Amino acid sequence: MDGRSPGRLSTLAIIASLSWASLLAQSPNRVPRMPDGRPDLQGFWTNGTVTPLLRPPEFGDRDFLTPREAAEYERTALRRLLAGAQVDGRAPIELSYTYMDRLAVADGGRTSLIVDPANGRFPPRAPQFTGRENVSSDDPETRTLDERCLLGVAAGSSSAGPPIVPNPISGNFYQIVQTRDHVMILAELIHDARIIRLAGTHRPAVVRSWLGDSIGHWDGDSLVVDTVHFNDKRQWRGSSGRIRVVERFTRTDVNTIRYHATIADPERWLQPWSMEMPFTTTTQPVFEYACHEGNYTLGAILRGARMEDRQR
């Protein structure tokens, strides 16, 4: 015997267990959980990145950049945006870091968000695909959905999703609210709130919406979300109303949700493709994005088109 009483041993054991529990609670690898034991996805998040959805051709079959290449790719992000936004050889002079997010390369060096196919590009297009991204300056109903403030799809992004694809300029902030029966994802662009019903069934196919009909269930620690029945006017990246998106939200630690999405549309692509990226916690709030159809920009576009008509 070492002279210590059973009462003192019990007290030491309690103190040790409480200290260990405190360390676990502070561990960055701990996955926060709801009272029912499910991972807690709630909070404010960002998925902003300069990594494009499609791998740039100059990167060939490389999945990752070196740290030096990644730093240079981040440094030259604005230059690439300006070059890609030129019209008649002129770039928009108002595009600057004044209101842009300074974004990093995903996962420290990923060359594309697409992980399947391995080349980081879309699969071959379906034979019947004819393209659905035509834009007319004569009819406001055929302007792009982002210009009409209907969806956050500027520059090929898909802010509210699904799939959720970051905007290359700004506004990649989200708030997630979670209950036992629902998960809500509020996107800053363009103030869309997607409601995911848990353990439910899809609505009839005749009921279609811009963000589709999302049903979720838990697969271990991953929230799996199946979305169908999209409005066929959405036409994201030329997609049809038959597009189906299956997402997985996996909270891997205190600061990260791993996002994986598989997209299938037999009218657009010959085979499904998948993308992956992290959501990270942020202290930035989700601001109101007061965009509305019929704003000043759309009126200016149409007045410019009429001026061109008169000059012909």
Secondary structure, 3 states (H helix, E strand, C coil): CCCCCHHHHHHHHHHHHHHHHHHHHHCCCCCCECCCCCECCCEEEECCCCCCCCCCHHHCCCCECCHHHHHHHHHCHHHHHHHHCCECCECCCCCCCCCCCCCCCHHHCECCCEEECCCCCCCCECCCCCCCCCCCCCCHHHCCCCCCCCCCCHHHCECCCCCCECCCCCCCEEEEEECCCEEEEEECCCCCEEEEEECCCCCCCCCCECCCEEEEEEECCEEEEEEECECCCCCHHHCCCCCEEEEEEEEEECCEEEEEEEEECCCCECCCEEEEEEEEECCCCCCCCCCCCCCHHHHHHHHHHHHHHHHC
